[in-house]
Amino acid sequence: MTTTITHWAGGAPFAGTSDRTAPVTNPATGAVTGELALASRADADHVIAAASAAAQEWGRTSLARRTQVMFAFRELLNARKGELAQIITSEHGKVLSDAMGEIARGQEVVEFACGISHLLKGGHSESASTGVDVHSKRDPLGVVGIISPFNFPAMVPMWFFPVAIASGNAVVLKPSEKDPSASLWLAALWQEAGLPDGVFNVLQGDKEAVDALLEHPDVQAISFVGSTPIAEYVYENASKHGKRVQALGGAKNHMVVLPDADLDLAADSAVNAGYGSAGERCMAISVLVAVGSVADELVARIADRTHTLVTGDGNPSDGSKEADMGPLVTRAHRDKVASYIDSGEKAGAKVVVDGREVQAQGAADGFWLGPTLFDNVTPEMEIYHEEIFGPVLSVVRVETYDEAVALINANPYGNGTAIFTNDGGAARRFEADVHVGMIGVNVPIPVPVAYYSFGGWKRSLMGDTHAHGVEGVHFFTRGKVVTTRWIDPANRPEGGLELGFPRNV
Ligand code: NAD
């Protein structure tokens, strides 16, 4: 049984007119479970028109009303998040508890956006000049586009749309074609929460849908998350069409372990951050930099832990225990990651744990690959410099702290990094030395809380505004400064002609 996965426009499912479709699979079984509508330009125009029709009225709706809708959405999401987690697991493959974790982090942004009244307060200066007052305000942009990757079908859209909607914009979400169903569940939830039809819309599709969003004159801003080549494409093309853009790209996150670190904490963290969600996280640790004498013991402790991990169905239908790690998202992606393991072995890295040999607890046709651990990886190897985006952890051995920092700073990506040490001075120096946007100290996946902003440096983010937090509010609004003079009959200004540039007195 396959389901038809449509767009969502103006408060209702929209089938579209294109006859192009793509199959959606359950990665744990390999079975095709859905047929996704891929938008044509005309379909995109229809969805964007629905957003345009709703944007102005929503932008003028009172903050009190907008806040009530945000709270209602938060309550519904919190009560029913189990349904969303099932959908995520069935199309992405991550285990159910991990899907719940993704939703929890997205929900934090919804909760942040519930405080939008405070966040949109402007400034006011009385008598900035004699008899003249000045105040600032932030207006919504209108229609904004969100283009999201496969690896967080709920959380990544939720980095953006709660803030965009609370700020008074109408949204068109273009989800990944690999796991598109979460978007429709969220659309229906918004409707139940009382959001006016047309404020949240979904456009399904591939490059054609993306290009339509980048080029459409009614779309004011694009928030993109995905691989770096596509982020660069989106950044260039959306900018060319006059849009505000934040385009978050790929990553190659290093975790440095100094000799004085707590090795059990470091080994647990490396395993959790390297293999959680089968390594398909932009904040996954993919390189472990072992400094000085620490390497042999650390590699041994990580290897021991990987042998206890169960790879299997993230939501087993027979009631058996949930696995630690699910399948990869598609067969093609699974095979690509396996080919990186071949490449590392050929290049001379030591295969300490080989995920190609995994005995998965699941259907024979699932897209399985177990945790893989490489030692003695060097920067010339393909497995070091490519973003693998799978359950593959590479250990690089260096002698000094300075070598570890040099490796991180030479890397073209700058999304996340972490240091494990009990030396506060070294950690403080690391924080200053690395050219990376998000840093963990004894924390392997330092995803900022919702009231800070998420974003990397270098080829991990194009644009200058990070996601959510105050930067998110700034991205989804435009500033205005109003200079006002009201005539007070008791103290009337002199007036008269004066063509010189006005001076404040
Ligand atoms: P992707 O770049 O293949 O796809 C992302 C989005 O772009 C999807 O909606 C897709 O439909 C669209 N797209 C794909 N090819 C396109 C093309 N040629 N033209 C226009 N649009 C296109 O990324 P993915 O495989 O879905 O996700 C994994 C990548 O996302 C990894 O590189 C990962 O690091 C990155 N990511 C980054 C962050 C971050 O915060 N920096 C977060 C999550 C994921």
Residues whose N, C-alpha, C, O or C-beta is under 5 A from the ligand:
A	BS01	NAD	I147 S148 P149 F150 N151 K174 P175 S176 E177 G205 D206 K207 V210 V225 G226 S227 T228 I230 L248 G249 G250 A251 C282 S460
